[in-house]
Amino acid sequence: MSERRPPEDPSQDDDLRVAERARSKRPRRYQVVLHNDDYTTMEFVVEVLMRFFQKDITQARHIMLHVHHKGYGVVDVFPRDVAETKAEQVMDFAKQHGHPLRCTAEPEGGDGPEED
């Protein structure tokens, strides 16, 4: 009796099999948003942008003016944990200096800041 072998499959050469991996989705990114208020000084907002987001003076002033005129502005986009940490650091720093500056981390792609 002869041993019958299945047709050769290139993915099974040398008893090795190729495992198919499911593609994972990219993690959702979050935008850090600054919200305008009537009490936080423009200079303080510029300082925050330079200190926590490594913006140069020109970028920081541009973002600060956008926040001032539009009511809010996206500072940058990060993975969720980084965005939430940055927002928390900014809020703590503002509180320590007596400013009511609000900073939030929101899912990327929204139409604007989520209201509380």
Secondary structure, DSSP 8 states (H G I E B T S, - for coil): ---------GGGGGG-------------EEEEEEE--SSS-HHHHHHHHHHHH---HHHHHHHHHHHHHHSEEEEEEEEHHHHHHHHHHHHHHHHHTT---EEEEEETT-SS----
